[in-house]
Amino acid sequence: MLDLTNQQLVSIALIVFPGIFISLMALFLRKRIGFDLIKFGLFLVVVGLVLLVIDDGTVLELITLKSLEASGRAYLAGCMFVFSGVLSELLYGLAQLLGIKFTSGRADKNDP
């Protein structure tokens, strides 16, 4: 079994619970924003990795969620947005199978 510290459990909770909330809000608002969330999340993950390189930390600390400095927080937020985007796209696929119509996540002139 995994031996997770309290800090790692809190970090995982900070990824999972907001990710689920954002995905459900996108589903209820019928907005397809999953790919935008994934792009923004990957941007934040890269920022977290760059901050880690500048700060002379180890990547293993960041990936195992043991570092909650600036790089760790950016990485954590990025993971949350990527998780939320993937979950949002999965929910979108399920909703399409059920026949629920969605609009794009962007504010287009053609959106009702």
C-alpha positions as CSV (number, residue, x, y, z in Angstrom):
1,M,0.0,0.0,0.0
2,L,1.1,3.6,-0.6
3,D,2.5,5.4,2.4
4,L,1.1,8.9,1.8
5,T,1.8,11.8,4.1
6,N,-0.9,14.2,5.2
7,Q,0.6,16.8,2.9
8,Q,0.3,14.5,-0.1
9,L,-3.3,13.5,0.8
10,V,-4.2,17.2,1.0
11,S,-2.5,17.9,-2.3
12,I,-4.4,15.0,-4.0
13,A,-7.6,16.4,-2.5
14,L,-6.8,19.8,-3.9
15,I,-6.5,18.3,-7.3
16,V,-9.5,16.0,-7.2
17,F,-12.3,18.0,-5.5
18,P,-12.0,21.2,-7.4
19,G,-11.5,19.2,-10.6
20,I,-14.8,17.4,-10.0
21,F,-16.6,20.6,-9.2
22,I,-15.4,22.4,-12.3
23,S,-16.3,19.5,-14.5
24,L,-19.8,19.2,-13.1
25,M,-20.3,23.0,-13.5
26,A,-19.3,22.7,-17.1
27,L,-21.7,19.9,-17.5
28,F,-24.6,21.7,-15.8
29,L,-23.9,24.9,-17.8
30,R,-23.6,22.8,-21.0
31,K,-20.3,24.3,-22.0
32,R,-17.5,22.3,-23.6
33,I,-14.4,23.7,-22.0
34,G,-12.4,20.5,-21.5
35,F,-9.7,21.2,-24.0
36,D,-9.3,24.7,-22.8
37,L,-8.8,23.5,-19.3
38,I,-6.2,20.9,-20.4
39,K,-4.3,23.6,-22.4
40,F,-4.3,26.0,-19.4
41,G,-3.4,23.1,-17.0
42,L,-0.4,22.0,-19.1
43,F,0.8,25.6,-19.2
44,L,0.7,25.8,-15.4
45,V,2.5,22.4,-15.2
46,V,5.3,23.7,-17.4
47,V,5.5,26.9,-15.3
48,G,5.8,24.8,-12.2
49,L,8.6,22.8,-13.8
50,V,10.4,25.9,-14.9
51,L,10.1,27.4,-11.4
52,L,11.5,24.2,-10.0
53,V,14.5,24.3,-12.3
54,I,15.1,28.0,-11.3
55,D,14.8,27.0,-7.6
56,D,17.2,24.1,-7.9
57,G,14.7,21.5,-6.7
58,T,14.3,17.9,-7.8
59,V,11.6,16.8,-10.1
60,L,10.8,13.8,-7.9
61,E,9.8,16.1,-5.1
62,L,7.4,17.9,-7.4
63,I,5.9,14.8,-9.0
64,T,5.3,13.1,-5.6
65,L,3.7,16.3,-4.4
66,K,6.2,16.8,-1.5
67,S,7.1,20.4,-2.6
68,L,4.5,23.1,-1.9
69,E,6.6,26.1,-2.7
70,A,5.8,28.3,-5.7
71,S,6.7,25.6,-8.2
72,G,4.7,23.0,-6.3
73,R,1.6,25.2,-6.1
74,A,1.8,26.0,-9.9
75,Y,2.2,22.3,-10.6
76,L,-0.7,21.4,-8.3
77,A,-3.0,24.0,-10.0
78,G,-1.9,22.7,-13.4
79,C,-2.7,19.1,-12.4
80,M,-6.1,20.2,-11.1
81,F,-6.9,21.9,-14.4
82,V,-5.7,18.9,-16.5
83,F,-7.7,16.5,-14.4
84,S,-10.8,18.8,-14.6
85,G,-10.4,19.1,-18.4
86,V,-10.1,15.3,-18.9
87,L,-13.1,14.7,-16.6
88,S,-15.1,17.4,-18.4
89,E,-14.4,15.8,-21.8
90,L,-15.4,12.4,-20.4
91,L,-18.6,13.8,-19.1
92,Y,-19.2,15.6,-22.4
93,G,-18.8,12.3,-24.2
94,L,-21.3,10.6,-21.9
95,A,-23.7,13.5,-22.3
96,Q,-23.5,13.3,-26.1
97,L,-24.3,9.6,-25.8
98,L,-27.4,10.6,-23.8
99,G,-28.3,13.2,-26.4
100,I,-27.6,16.4,-24.4
101,K,-26.5,19.3,-26.6
102,F,-23.6,21.6,-25.7
103,T,-22.3,24.9,-26.8
104,S,-18.6,25.9,-27.1
105,G,-16.9,27.3,-24.1
106,R,-15.9,30.5,-25.9
107,A,-18.1,33.6,-26.2
108,D,-18.9,33.5,-29.9
109,K,-21.4,35.8,-31.6
110,N,-23.3,32.7,-32.8
111,D,-23.8,31.2,-29.4
112,P,-27.4,31.6,-28.0
